[in-house]
Amino acid sequence: MTWTANSGLATLVILFLWRVDEIAEACSCSPAHPQQAFCNSDVVIKAKVVGRHAVDVGNDIYGNPVKQIKYDLKQIKMFKGPTQDFDAMYTPPISALCGVTLENDGKEYLITGKLETDGTMHVTLCDFIHPWEALSATQKKSLTQRYEMGCDCKITRCTSIPCMISGPAECLWTDWVIERTVNGGQAKHFACVKRSDDSCAWYRGEASPKKDFLDIEDP
């Protein structure tokens, strides 16, 4: 085989494109209903960003420093987590690694994240991080009680018709097939709550559900 400058350049281009594609595919998350995000998180808080800077958090297996972005926070309210207040959270430095980008503009956010063994809070693009003002009244209300009532339920996302549930303790999430968005009516206005017979059903409304409710109720 004869090696030429052109073939070498072509090989480099292919390797470059492969690497870019690999990075682009590095962060992949399955959409989650806000209730799933709440139930699967160690920490759920309302907070605003007051600072942002890169920090070293150790070394990789080759001895190179590993950087993350540290967001300084002003915690406003805790909905789930330990008794401590969180004044910071950490995220990967780029979106290809699922890093989160937030602005230090005084905006309040609902933030869900994972608690590390050293007590620090870490977040990625796979977590539910949403401007507080963009949340519906039902979503805000559900953070204090209703979402937790359904953590034993399973929310199954429907991606194409037909779709179905496999048991009575599941709720079928159909926002994508009906509205072509994961931020549709069920995400904004419904919670999947366990009933007295241990089955689960969607519940709509700001009032707490009755103990033995049978059907979906309107506000």
C-alpha positions in Angstrom: 0.0 0.0 0.0 1.4 3.4 -1.0 1.0 6.2 1.7 0.5 9.6 0.3 -0.2 13.0 1.8 -3.7 12.9 0.5 -4.4 9.5 2.0 -2.9 10.6 5.3 -5.0 13.7 5.3 -8.1 11.7 4.6 -7.3 9.4 7.4 -6.9 12.3 9.8 -10.2 13.8 8.7 -11.9 10.5 9.2 -10.4 10.1 12.7 -11.3 13.7 13.5 -14.9 13.2 12.4 -15.1 9.9 14.3 -13.9 11.6 17.5 -16.3 14.5 17.1 -19.2 12.1 16.6 -18.0 10.1 19.6 -18.1 13.2 21.8 -21.4 14.3 20.4 -22.9 10.9 21.3 -21.3 10.9 24.8 -24.2 12.5 26.6 -27.5 10.6 26.1 -30.4 10.8 28.5 -33.8 9.3 28.5 -36.5 12.0 29.1 -38.0 11.8 32.5 -41.3 13.0 33.9 -40.7 15.6 36.6 -42.0 13.2 39.2 -39.5 10.6 38.1 -36.7 13.2 38.3 -37.9 14.0 41.9 -38.1 10.4 43.0 -34.7 9.4 41.4 -32.8 12.3 42.9 -31.0 12.6 46.2 -31.4 16.4 46.3 -34.2 18.6 45.1 -33.9 22.3 45.8 -35.0 25.8 44.7 -32.0 28.0 44.3 -30.3 30.8 42.3 -26.8 30.8 40.8 -24.5 33.5 42.4 -21.2 32.4 40.9 -19.5 30.1 38.4 -15.9 29.0 38.0 -13.8 26.0 36.9 -12.2 23.8 39.6 -9.8 20.8 39.8 -11.5 17.8 41.4 -8.6 15.3 41.1 -6.8 13.4 38.4 -7.8 10.8 35.8 -6.1 7.4 35.5 -3.3 9.0 33.4 -2.6 11.7 36.1 -4.2 14.5 34.2 -6.2 17.0 36.2 -10.0 16.7 36.0 -11.9 19.9 35.9 -15.5 20.5 36.7 -17.6 23.6 36.8 -18.6 24.7 40.3 -21.8 26.8 40.6 -22.1 28.8 43.8 -25.7 28.7 44.9 -28.1 30.6 47.2 -30.5 27.9 48.4 -34.0 29.2 48.8 -35.9 26.0 49.7 -35.2 22.3 50.0 -37.8 19.8 48.9 -35.8 16.7 49.2 -32.4 15.9 50.7 -30.3 16.1 53.9 -30.8 18.8 56.5 -27.8 20.8 55.3 -28.1 23.8 52.9 -26.2 23.5 49.6 -24.1 26.5 48.7 -22.6 24.9 45.6 -23.1 22.2 42.9 -20.7 20.6 40.4 -21.2 19.6 36.8 -18.9 18.4 33.9 -17.2 21.3 32.0 -18.9 20.7 28.6 -22.3 19.6 27.3 -20.8 16.6 25.5 -20.0 15.2 28.9 -23.5 16.1 30.1 -22.4 19.4 31.7 -25.1 21.9 32.6 -24.8 25.6 31.6 -26.6 28.1 33.8 -26.4 31.9 33.9 -25.6 34.0 36.9 -28.5 36.3 36.3 -30.5 36.1 39.5 -32.9 33.6 38.0 -34.4 31.0 40.4 -34.2 27.3 39.4 -35.6 24.0 40.5 -32.6 21.8 40.6 -32.5 18.0 41.1 -29.2 16.2 41.6 -27.1 13.4 43.1 -25.4 13.5 46.5 -21.8 12.3 46.4 -20.1 10.5 49.4 -18.2 13.7 50.3 -21.6 15.5 50.7 -21.3 17.6 47.5 -24.2 17.9 45.0 -23.5 17.0 41.4 -25.8 17.6 38.4 -25.9 16.7 34.7 -28.1 17.3 31.7 -29.9 14.1 32.7 -31.2 15.8 35.8 -34.3 18.0 35.9 -33.1 21.7 36.1 -35.8 24.2 35.2 -36.4 27.9 35.7 -38.8 28.2 38.7 -41.0 30.7 36.9 -41.6 28.3 34.0 -43.0 25.6 36.3 -46.7 25.1 36.4 -48.7 25.6 39.6 -49.3 21.9 39.8 -45.6 21.1 39.5 -44.7 23.5 42.3 -47.4 22.1 44.5 -46.4 18.5 43.8 -42.9 19.0 45.1 -44.0 19.3 48.7 -46.1 16.0 48.8 -47.7 14.6 45.8 -44.6 13.4 43.8 -43.3 11.6 46.8 -46.7 9.8 47.2 -46.1 8.2 43.8 -42.4 7.2 44.1 -43.5 3.6 44.4 -45.3 3.9 41.0 -43.7 3.4 37.6 -44.1 6.0 34.9 -43.8 4.4 31.4 -43.1 6.8 28.5 -45.0 6.0 25.4 -42.9 6.7 22.3 -45.1 5.3 19.6 -48.6 3.8 19.2 -49.6 1.3 20.4 -48.1 1.4 23.9 -49.3 -0.2 27.1 -48.5 -0.7 30.7 -47.4 -4.1 32.2 -49.1 -3.8 35.6 -51.6 -1.8 37.7 -48.8 0.1 39.5 -47.8 2.0 36.3 -49.0 5.2 34.7 -48.7 5.7 30.9 -47.0 8.9 29.9 -48.2 9.9 26.5 -47.0 13.5 26.1 -44.6 12.6 23.3 -47.0 10.8 21.1 -49.9 13.3 21.6 -48.1 16.6 21.8 -44.6 15.7 20.4 -43.0 17.1 23.5 -41.9 15.7 26.9 -43.1 18.9 28.5 -46.7 18.5 27.7 -49.9 18.3 29.8 -49.1 15.2 31.8 -45.6 16.6 32.7 -47.0 20.0 33.7 -50.3 19.1 35.3 -50.4 15.5 36.5 -48.8 13.2 39.1 -48.9 9.5 39.2 -50.2 8.6 42.6 -50.7 5.3 44.4 -54.3 4.5 45.3 -55.6 2.6 48.3 -55.6 -0.7 46.4 -51.9 -0.2 45.5 -52.7 0.6 41.9 -51.4 3.8 40.4 -53.3 6.5 38.4 -52.7 10.0 37.1 -54.0 12.7 39.3 -54.6 16.3 38.3 -55.2 19.3 40.5 -53.6 21.4 43.2 -55.5 20.0 46.1 -54.2 16.9 47.9 -55.8 13.7 46.4 -58.6 12.0 48.4 -57.6 8.9 50.2 -59.6 6.6 48.0 -59.9 8.5 44.8 -60.7 6.3 41.8 -60.5 8.6 38.8 -58.6 11.6 37.6 -59.9 14.8 39.1 -59.9 18.4 37.7 -58.6 21.3 39.7 
